[in-house]
Amino acid sequence: MRGGFGAPMALAAGLVVSLLPSAVPPTSPRQPSAPQSRQVNAAASAYTQTSYARSAALPAAPAVRRAAPGRNVPSSAASAPTAPGGLDVLFVGAHPDDESSDLSTFGQWNEQRHLRTGVLTITRGEGGGNAVGTEEGPALGLLREAEERKAVAKAGIADIDYLDKVDFYYTVSDELTRKAWDHDSTIAKVVRLVRETRPKVIVTMTPSPIPSQHGNHQEAGRLAVEAYYLAADPKAFPEQLSKEHLRTWRAGRLLHQEHLVKSGDGPGCETTFTPTDPSADVYGVWAGRRSRSGATWAQVEAEADRFYASQGWAGTADPPSDPNKIGCDYFTQVDSRVPFTPGNHAPDAALEGAVYPARGGLPLGTEFSLTTSEFGVAAGEPFTVTAHAPAGRVVLSLPAGWTAAGSGTVRDGTAKFTVTPAADAKAGRVRLGATVRTAHGTGTTGRAVEVRNAVTGAQQPLPRVSDFDAWAASTGVPQLSGRVERVLTLGSGDSRTVRVDLADTTDRPHQGTVTLNLPQGFTAEPANRPYTLEAGQTGSVTFTVRNTDASLPTSNQGGSAGDYDYTISTTADGAATDVANAALELVPRTTIPQASAAPDVDGKESAGEYSGPSLDLSRLWEGTACSSAADCSATAKATWYDDALYVLVQVKDDKQGSALDAADCKRHWRTDSVEIALDPRGDAENTSTTFKTGILPFTSGGGPCFERDADNHQGPGAETAPGMQVASTVSAPYTGYTVETKIPLADLPAAVDPSRLALDIFVYDSDTTDKTGQTRIGWSTWGGVQGDPYRWGLATLPGYTPPPGRPTTAPPPVMPQTAALSVNSPQSIIQAASTRVPLAAGPAAPFAVRLAGRPRAGDGSVTFRLRAGGPGVAYAYVWDGKILGQKKVEITRSGTTTVTVPGTTGTLAVAFEAEAGGTASTAAHLG
């Protein structure tokens, strides 16, 4: 089964399974915890203990305006503040908890090297579920910020900046995320934060669309990669340099989380592992090493995870007590500007050259790297390798049979070589190494290139893969492409067109043939295709591929059933053959018949209502396997009548989950529920053009409820699907339930194509009452399939014709747009006052803002005077682990304004949002 990198699930035993943590719903489990105030208090305490220990304590006296190095217009601070910048490591993620799987590593690095690590979280996760209360939207975002601050403090991290972008819903689409976040404004913020904080190493999420990888995670990774380069470019966002008086910044190394690694447990996992790309620099950090507290870092990480109670992680299990049964965190290097030692597997090897000097004696800060004129090279054909170094002589280390021409002497910062691969070089990625010798010492570096056959042939990519590969090439990181197997789906018993993309990689023309080497049960028409390509030209050929054995398993009918690997052979002039891997994923197909009369939507099946086939919904796609059919299994039937689809789902279940209040009819995966997913045209790239509904078979009031989630119009069912009807029957004693629904096809975002309706039905099983799910079963099932319309099953509706004039294109999606804002977060304000990094990675206010005199407390409130150099809005809070009082004040001109806020103890935190743009933050302890 491909996939498995979706959001985590809490299992029956309390274990959280999370190959790739996520803060976004359709898969977030839930568990109850303390109310929001206690969560916020804990997080504030964590920030105070770690951050303020490094800087001067907040005084009760007014803030003093100080000039920040590199800035002529600093933001106001509430203490003798730390200077902006100075981060050793910066992690860039999309939601609170995205850093959680690597806290054991960050904790070790901090403890070993006394590092200052920061976290940039693009959203506050306000679109996630809530297992501890009813907060949602911005209120949930602030709760999740509190959880994150306390969690990362376990690893010694205090600096967390948020970009105030909205967490809308789980999607596997980077494109949708890019639009929702407004990429241009977001990358400006990330670049600004990198220039403000000046990290030596940037760590981020996997940017490639590996199966089930959240689109928000992909975009976070892309933004971090782009910012690594743009922050160093004086032509990028020049107003940050000229008007805001920031400086360019060249981080030393760039890493992304690595999940596609085969390894064992114990300390050997740092040196013995198998990455998918052997040419990449991959680093393992063993979580079984003990911290100074005596606990393993895996245990520290598990304790940190439990702070994410809103996401159902309060029951995170302890790791094995035997450290030899604990594995590693892995990171892949995207790029490096500094020397490093290939093959160095020390736990802090990923920091070499950037945080501490590399082997060979070169001073810390010395840059040394390689670039190539092209990533894809051909056997026997020369290309250029450029070494970048301040001085000295460079010697290349090449594979056997490769040659290099060039003196190696560094002039004006570079040394260029003409490198020619061996005439018989085999296709695949190889490492080029280099050593520089200077008067101050030596250093090493390396870079990968990919040897390609004279002509290559590859199965057409999914749109998201094509988009990523184009991005990787344009951004200068082509080595990140090729991590996702080329996959296409095919309906059981169906045929489809398969395109093979061809490329001539040489300076001479070629001709040959392309052949699909399909597994048993599939045929291609024709058997092979001829082609002719000019030098350096691209082209394609197409085949009609048919599934001739409709009895072949689809999806998860055992092991990797549903996945059918094959190869594509491409000859060139009858000689060298290029062999590319590809796969077909077989999805189930059904026919939905027309009913003779409209079924009664009463939660039970009456004779003659559903004449179509029964769909087996008992295939596992995430979570714990059902122990028996009585534990969890299901079937579904569907029919259509007039202009509506009717669906009946019968579920066997031995334990009843939480009965939520009808007013809490959302985030259906928290308890027992049914999800029905419909793509009316059968061609959706992501779920923003689909219809998805979550149905709770029971609520605390007794009856069912429904909502729409992560689709074209997310929200309460009555508002988003006004014609939809739902009924259910729940057995007593409890052995399961039946859900029946009528879905008017007019409620779908586009007219149904009756020959190709993409359909999937999922059943969520929770055997607890703590708002967590344990098992997910369904019809067409792969990990993360709820976000993959192309992997849903297919249905035909014989005899159905949509009404004339119904659009065939979905309108723009209606998604949550309200994000939690930093000006509404006392914790973020207090941090900004200490670090002097403006809120939400925005610019600093263009004038000074400070407290004038000492705040005065009395009669249950505090009064202070705020002096501002211009108009804007002040947000004032009295914070003592929770908000004791708050006040929003419009300031129309420069001068001093007197403000009174309820509350007398804790910290006064004030954010100022200038009318001209930019923020300033100040804070003071109250006596």
N, C-alpha and C positions, 0 to 999 in steps of 0.2 A: 504493500500500500504506500503510495506516495503521499506526502503531506505530513501533518502533525505539528506544524509550527504556529498554530492558532493560539488564542488566549487560553489561560490555564483553567483547569477544572479541579474542584475539590472532590476527592474520591471518598468512598464510604468510610474508609479508615481514617480520614482526616488528612491524607497525603495530598499535596498539591502537585499535580503533574503539569509542568510548564517547560517545554523545550524552548519556547520563546515567549517570555512573559508579555502580557498585554493588559492594558487598562481598559480596553474597549469591549463592549458588551457581547455580542451574541454568544460569547462563550465564557463570560466571567462568572465564577461561582460566588456565592455569598455566605457569610456567616455573621450572626449578631455580635455586637460589641458594645462598647461604652457609647453614650450619647456624644454628639458632636463636641460639646464643650470640653469633655474630658480628652477627646482626641486632639483637639487644638491645644489644650494645655500641655499635653505630653510633647507635642511637636515643638512648641515654644520653648519648653524646658530643654529639649535636645539641642535646639539652635543656640540657646544661651550658653549651655555648658561647653559647647565645642567652639563656636565662633568667638564669643566674647572672651574666652580664655586666651585667645591669640591677640586680641586688641584691647585697648583701654576700655574700662567699664563706662557705660553711659552715665554721664553726670546729671545731676539735677539742674545744673546751671544751663544757660542757653548754649545752643550750638555755636561753634566758631567756624567761620568760613575759611577754609584752607585751600591753597592751590594744589592741585593734583599733578604729579609728574606727567608731562606730555599733554596737559589740558590747560587751557587758559580760562575755561569756564567750568569749574567743577560744580557738582551738585553739593548741596549742603549736607553736612554730617552732624551727628549728635554726640560725637566723642572726639577724642584724639584718634582719628580714624586710621585704618590701614589704608595704604595707597591702593588705588585701582590696579588691577593686574596681579601678577605674582602667582597665578595658578600653575601647578606642575602638570596636572592632568585635568582635562575637561571631557565629561561624558555628555553626548548629545542624544536624547531620547524623545519620544513623542508624548508619553503619558507618565504620570507617577507610577512607579514600580517597574518601568522598563529597564532600570539599572539593577534591579534586584538580583538577577541571576549572577551578577559579577561583583556583588558587594564583598564576597570573600577575597577576590583579587584586589579590589581597591583598598580593603582593610589591610591586607598584607603589604601592599606597596606603601601605604601611609605609615605603617608601623616600621617597616624595614628602612625606608628612605626619608621618613619624616616629611612626607609630601603634603601639599595642599591640593586636594582634589575638589573640583566643582562639578555640578550637574546642571545642564541646560535642558529643561523639560518644556516642550513646545506648547502643550496644553496642560490643563489641570485635571483632565479626565472626567469632565462633567457629563460626558455621554455614557459613562459606565453604569453598572448596576450598583445597588446599595443593599448590603446585607445587614446594616446596622441601624437603619432608620428609613425615613421617607424623603430625605433631602434628595433633590435632583437639580440638574442645571448648575448654575453658579454656586449655590449652597453646597452641592456635592463636590464641586471643584475645590472649594476652600477646605472641605473636610479631607479630601484626598491630598491636598497640599500638606495638611497637618500630619497625615499618615506618612507621607514621603519624608518629611523633615526628621521625624523620629526614627524612621527606618534607616536612612542613610547615616544618621549619627552613630549607629552601631559600627560603622566602618570609618569613623572619624571625619565624616563629610559634613560641612556646615553650609557651604555656599550653594544655593539652588536658585537659579533664575528661571522665570517663566516668560514665554512670549505672548501670552494672552490670546493664543489662537484657539478656535473652538474644537472640541472633541465631539464629532457629530455621530458616528456609529462605526461598527466593524465593517471594513471593506478590504478587499485584497487589491484594490486599484490605487496605484500611485497617482494616476491621472486625475481621479476624482479628488484625492487629497490635495493635489497641487492646486486645483481650482478652488476648493473650499478654503484653503489657507491663503490664497493669493500669493503664489510663489515669490513674486518679485518683492513684495513688502516683507515677506518672511526671511528671505535670504539676506536682505539688507540688515535685519535685526541680528541674524546669526553672525554675519560678518562684523557688525558693530560689537557684539559681545566678545568675539574672539580678539578683536583689537583692544577692547577694554581690559580683558582679563589675561591676555597673553599666555595661553597655556603652552607648555613645551610639547605635550603629547595630547592628541585628540582621539577619543575612542567613541565609536558610534554603533548603530545597529546595522544589520546586514541590508544594504540597499537593493539587492537583487530580488526579483520576484520568485524566490524559492516557494514551493507549494505551501499555501496557507499563511504566508508572510503577510501580516497586516499592512495595508497600503499606507497607513500613518507611519509605521516603522520604516517602510521603504523610503518614504519621503524624508523622514528624519535623517536616515543614512545619506541620502542624496544631498541634503542641505549641508551636512557636516563636511562631506567631500568637497562640495563646491566652495564652502567657506574656507577650507584649508588653503585653497589656491587664491581665492579672491581677496582674502584678508591681507595677503602679501603683495597684491597688485595695486600700485598707486593709481591706476586708471579705473579701478573698481570703486564705486561709491566715493568719488573724490570729495563730495561735500563733507563726508565724515572727517576728512583730513584737513580741508581748508576752513570749514565753518565750525566744526566741533573740536578741532585740534587734537584728533586722535592720530596715531601713527600706524603705518602698516605693520603687520606682524607675521613672521614666518615660523609657524610651529614646526618642531623638529620631525615628528613622526605622526602618522595617521593610521589607525587600526579600526577594524570593525569586528563585532562579535562573530564568532564562527561556530556554527552548529552542525555542519556537515563533516564531522570528523569521526573516524572509527578509532576507539581507544579502549583501554582497560582501566582498572582502578588502582589506587595506591600511588606512591610517589613516582613510579615508573611512567605514569601517564604524561609527565612533563617531557619525556624523551622518546617514548614509544607510542606513536599514534600514526594514523594514516589519513592525511587530508585528501580531499577530492582532487586538489590541484597540487601535484608534487613540486611544481616550480615556485609555489608561494611560500612566503615566510610566515609560518604559523607558530604561535607561542602558546604553551600550556602552563597553567598555574594551578597547582594541586591545592584543593580546598581542605585536605586532611591535615595540613600543617597546623600547629597549635599557635594560638595567639598568646599574648602575654597574660591573658586572663586564665589560661590553662585549657580553655575550650578550643576545639578545632574551629577553623574559620568556616567550615560548613555549618557547624552549630550556631556560630554567630550570625551567619546569613539566614538560617532558619528562624532564629529569634527576631531578626529584622523583618522577615516576611510576615510574621504574625501581626505586625503593626498595620498591615494592609487589610484590616478587618472588613472594610466596606466591600472589598473584592472577594470575600470569602476565604481569606488566607489565615484567619485567626487559628484555624486548626492545623496549620502546617506541621507535619510530623518531624520529629528529630531525625537527623541523618544517622547512619550506622555508627555505633560506638567504636567499631574497629576502623581506624583511619585507612587501613588497607582496602576497605570497601568503598572508599570515597574517591570520586574522580576529579577531573580538572575542568577549569574554565579555559576556553580557547579563543584566541584572537588572531585574525589574519591581517598582515600589514598591507595597507593600500599603497602607501608611498612613504618615502623617507628623504629628508634633505640632509641628514647627518650620517656619519659613518656608523656602521653597526657590524656585528660579527655574525655572518651566516652560520647557522648550526649552533648558536649559543642558546641553550635551553635552561638557563638560570631562571628562577621565578620572576625576576625583574628584567629579563633580557629584552622585553619589548620597550624598555625605557632607555636602553643603552644609547649613548651619543646625544640624547636629548636632555635627560635628567642628570645623568652622571657620565663621566668621560668614557668613550669607547676604548677598547683595547688598542694599544699601539702608541699611546701617549699624546695624541692630538688634543689640544685644549678644548674644553667644553665650549660648544658654540660654533666650532668649526663645521662648515658645511662640505659635504662630499656626496655626490649622487651621479647616477647615469640616466640619460635619456636616449631614445632611439628614434630614427626617422620614421620607422613604422613598427607596428606590433606584429603583424602577420608578415613573415618572411618566407621566401622560397629557396629550396635547395639550390646551391650554386649561384645564387643571385645576390650581389652586394647590397648592403645598406649601411647607414651611418650610425655610429654610436658616439655620443658626446659625453665626456666626463666633465662634471662641474666641480671645481675645487679652487681654493684661493691661490694656491701655488704648488710647486713640486712637479713630480713626474708620475704618470699613471701607467700601470701595466694591466692589461686585460687578462682574464682567465676565461678560456673558451672551451666548448666541447671538442672532443677529439675530431681532427679533420677540418676544423674551422680555422680560418686565417684572418689576420688583422694587419692593416697597413696604416702607419701613422707613428710619429715620433713619441707621442705620449707626454711631451712637454706642455705644461699648462701655460697658456698665454691668454691674458685678459679674462682669466677665470674659467677657461675651457681647454680641453684637449680632445681633438676629433680623430676618429678612426674609421676606416672603411673596412667593414667586417663582411666576410663571405662565408656562408655556411658550406659545409661539405656537400659535394655533389650528390652523395647518397644519404644525406641527412633525412632521418625518418620524421614523419609528421608528429607533432606534439609540442608541448611547451618545454622550453629549456631555460636554464639559468645562465646569464652572463655575469661574471664577477669582475671586480676591479680592485686594485690596491694603489693608493697614492702614498708617495714618500716625500716628506717635506723636511725642512730643517728642524721642525718641532716634533716629528714623529710620523707614524704611519697610520693608515686607516683603510678599512675595507667597506665595500658596498656591493650591491647586485641588483639585477633587474631581469625580468623574464621577457622572452619573445616567443612567438608561436610559429613553428615551422609548418607551413601548409603545403599540401600537395599541389601539383601544377593546376589542377582543376578540383574544386571542392563542390560537393553537393549536400545540401542539408534540407530537412523537412521544413516547410514554412513554419515560422514561429507564431505563437499566440500574439495578439496585439500588444499585451503587456510586456512580453519578452522582446518584441521588436522595438518597442518604445525604450526599454531599458538599454538594449544594446546600442541604440542610436545615442542615448544620453551618455553611456560610458565612453563611447568613441569621441564625442564632442567635448567631454569634460577632461579627457586625457587619461582615463583609467580603463582602457580596453581589456586589461587583464581580468576585470571583474565580470566580463561577459562570459557566456559559455557555461555558467554554473547550473542552468536550468535545462533539463532534458527537453528536447522538442517533442511536445505531446499534442495530439489532436483527438477529439472525441468522435465516436461513431455509434449511432444507435444500433442496438442488437438487430441483426438481420438486414441492416440498411447498407446503402452505399454512399460514398461521398467523394468529392474531388480532393486529391492531395497534391499540392504543388511542391516541387523540389527546386530550391534556389541554388543557382550555379554561379561560380566565380572563377575566372582565370586569374591566377596569382602571379603570372610571369609576364615577360616582355615579348612573348610570341604566341601566335594563335594555336588553338587546340580543337580537336573534335573527338567524339567518343560516344558512349552510351551510358544511360542511367538505368539501374535495375533496383526494384524494391524486393528485398528478401524477407517476405512476410511469413508469419507463423502459420501453422496449420489452422484452417478455418477462415482464412482470408485470401482473397485473390486480387490481382491488379490487372487492369486493362489499359493499355497493352502490357505485355510482359516486360518490355524495356522501351526506352525512348532515346533516339539519337539527338545529338546537339552539335552545334558549331559555335565557337566563341573566338572573337578577336583578342589580341593581347590586352590583358587587364580588364576585359569586359565582364559584365554580369548578365545573367539571363535566367530562364526557368523552363521547366517542363512539367506537365501535369499527368496524373494518372487517375483513373476511377478505381477506388478501393472498395471492395464489398466484403461484408461479413457473411460468409456462406454457411456458417454453422451457428444458427440462432440458439443452440443449446449451450454455447460457451458461457461460462459464468460472467456476470457483470458485477462491477464494484467489489464490495468486500464479502464475497460469498466464500471466504476462506483464504487465508494468507494474502497473496498479492493478486487475487482474482480480480479481473476487470482490467488489469494492466497487461498489455501485450507488446513486448519489446520486439523490435526488428532492426535491420540495418539497411542502409542505402549505399549501393556500390556505384561509383562513377569512374569510368575508364577515361584515359587521355591518350589518344593516338595508339590505342590498343596495348598500352604499356602500364604505367603505374596506375593503381586503383586506389581511389579515395573511399574509405569506409566510414560512414557516419552513423551514430546511434540515433534511434527515434523510437517513438512508442505510440500506440493507439490505446485509448481508454474506452472500453465498451460500456455504454450506458443503457439501462433498460428502456424498453419502448412498450407502450400500451395503446389501446383504443378506448376512447370514452364514448359510449353509445348515447343516442338520444332517448330520453325517457318518454313513455307514452302519456304520462301526466306528471305534474310537478310533485316531487316527493314532499311529504310533510316533514318539516324541520322540527323533529320532536326528540332527537337524541336516541333513536332506535331505528332498526331496519324493519320495514314492513314488507310483506310479500310483493314482489314485482317492482319495487322501487329502484333497485340497482341491479341491472342485468349484465353489467360488464364484469371483466375479470377482477379477481381479488389481488391486490398488490401486497407483496410481503414487505413489511416495514421493520423487520427484525434484524437487519444488518448493522453491526456496530460501526460507528465512524469516529467516535471519540469517547474516552473514559473507560470505565471498568466493564468488562464483558458481562452480560447477563448470566447468572448462575443457572437459570432454567427458563423455560418459556413462561412459567408462572411469575418469575422475578421481573422480567420485562420482555414483552414481545407484542407485535401489533400487526394488523392488516388494515387495508383501506380499499374503498370502492368509490367510483366516481361516475357521474352521469351528467348530461346537460339537458336543459329544457328551456324553450323560449330563448332568452338571452342571459342565462345564468348557469353557473357550474355548481353542482351539488357534490359534496364530499362527505363520506361517512368513515370515521376512523374508530376501530375497536382495539382497545389497549388492555393487555393483561399486566397486572402490577400487584406485587404482594405487600408493598408498604406505601402509605399515602404521604406525600410531601406536604410542605407548608400550604395552608389555606390563606392566601393573601386577601387583603381587603380589596373590594372591587375598585376603590379609588387608587389602588396600587397596581392596577392592571397594566403592567409594563415589564420589560426585561424578563420575558416569560421563561428563560432558561434557568431561573432560580428555583423552580419547583416543577411538579409534573405538568406537562403541557404538550401541545401539538403545534407544529409550525407548518404552514402550507406556503410554498414558494411557486410563483407563476411568472414566467417570462413570456408575454403574449406573442412576441415575434420569433422567439427561439434564437435570437442572435445577440443578446445583451453582453456587453463587455464587463459590466459590473452591475450590482443590484440597484443602482440608482434609477434604472429604467424598468424595474420589475415591481411586482406586487408580492409582499410577504406579510403574512399575518400570524401572530402568535395567539393561541387560544388556551386559556386556563379552564380546565373542565369543572373546577369548583373554586369558590372563594369563601371567605369567612361568612358571607351572607348566604351561602348555599348554592347559588347559581353560577353559571359560567360567565366569562367575559372575554373580550378579544381586543387586540390592538394591532397596529401595523408597525413594523420595525425594520430599520436598515434598508428601506426601499425608496420608491419614488415619492412617497408622501408619508413619512413616519409620524405617528401620533396616535391618540385615542381612536378606537374603532368607530365610534359614532360620528366623529368628525371626518375621518379619512376614508371610510367605506360606509357611507350612510345607508346603502341598501343591503348590507350584509346582515345575515341572521345566523345565530348560533344557538344550539341546544345541546344538552348533555344529560346522560344518566350515569350515576355513580353507584356501584354495587354496594350492598350492605349485607353481611360484613364485606369489607373492602377487598376486592380481588381485581379491581381495574375500573375502567370507565369507557363510555362511548361518546364521541363527539360527532355532531352532525352540523354542517354549515351550508348555507346558500351564499355564493359569491356572485353578485351581478357582474357580468363581464364588462359592463359600463364603468365599474369601479377600477378596472385595470388601467394602466397608464396609456395603453394603445390598443388598437383593434387586434383581436386574436387571429393569428394565422392558423386555420383549422388543420393544416397539414403538418404544423410544426410548433405546437405549444410545448415549451419547456416547463416541466412540472417536477417538483420534489416535495416529499412529505417527511417531516422529521418528528420523532417522539423524544421528549426530554424526560428522563426518569430521575427523580430525587427520592431517596429512601430516608431522608432526614427532615426535620422541621426547622432547620437553621438556614434556610434559603440558599442551599447549595445543590448543585446537580452532580450526579455520579455517572450516569450513562446516557449516551446519545445514539439512537438507532434511527434507521430511515430506509428509504427506497433506493435511491442512487447515492452511494455513500463513499466519500473519501474524507480525509482530515480537512477541516475548514471548508467543506463543500457548501455550507450555507452562504458563503460569499462568492461562489463560483458558478454562475448560471450556465456556463458552457459544459459543466459536468452534471447538470440535472438530467433527469430522465426526459423522454420525449413522448408526446401524446398526439394522436389525431382525433378530430371530432367530425366523423362522417356526417354530412348533411348540414353542418352549421355554416352559416354565412353571416359575417358581422354586418350590422346595419350600415346603409350608405352614409358616407360622410364621416365615419369614425376615423380619427387620425391613426396613421400607421407609425407615427414617431412620437415617443414619449415627451412630455413637456419637461422643462428643467425641474430637478428634484426639489422637494420641500424638505429641508433638513434643519436641525437646530442651528441657530446662528448666535446664540447668547453665550459668550464665554465668561468664565470667572476672570476678573480683572485684578491686576496687582495693586491698583489704588484702593481696592476693597479688602486687601489682605494686610492686617497689621504685621504679620510675620515677615512678609516681603518688604514692607516699609522699614521695619527695624533693621533688616539685613542691609537694605540699600543705604540707610543712614550710616551703617558701620563700614561697608565696603566702598561706598561712594560710586558704585556701579548703578546707573539710573534704572528705574523700574522697567520691566518688560523689554529690556535691551533697546530702549528708545533713547533719544538724545537727551542731554541734560537741559534743564530750563535755561534760557538765555540770560538770566539774571539771578542774583543771590536771593535765597529764601532762608530765613533763620528765625529762631525764637528770640524775642527781645525780652530780656529779663528772665526771672525765675518763675515757672508755673506756680500758681497758688491753689492749694486744695482746701476745701471746706464746704460744709453743708451738702455732702454727697456728690460734689462735682469738682472739677479742676478748671481753672481759668488761666489762659495764657495769651500772650500777645505774639502774633505772627507778623514778621516784617517781610514783605515781598517787593521785588523791584518792578512789578508789573501785574496786569490782570491775569486772573485764572480761577481755578477752583481748588479749594483746600479740603482734604479728607482727613479728619482728625479722629483718633481712636484712643480710648483708655483700655489697655490690654493687660490682663493679669492671668494668662493662660486661657482666657476667653475674652470676648469683647464685653466690657462693663458699660461702655457708652461710646457713642459715635456721633459725629456731626459733619455735615457737608455744608461748606460755606462758599458762596460766590464772592469773589473779590474783584471789584471793578476798576481799581486803579492801584498805582504803587503807593506804598505806605504801610502803616501798622494797623492791624485789625485785631480786636479783642474777641476771643472765642471761649465759650464755656461748654464743657463736655461732662456728662455724668460719669462718676467714678473717681476714686481718690487714691487708689493703690496700683502698683505695677509700673507700666511704662506708657508714657504719652507718645504716640506715633502719629506723625503728620506727613501726608504726601501732598504735594502741590503740583497741579497739572496746569502749565502755563497756557494761556490763550494762544500764544504764538507758537506753541509746540514745545514738548520736552517736559520733564518732571524734575522735582527736587524732593528729597526726603530728609526728615530730621526727627529725632527722638530724644527723650530725656526720661530718666527714672523719676518716679514720684516718691517723695519721702516716705 
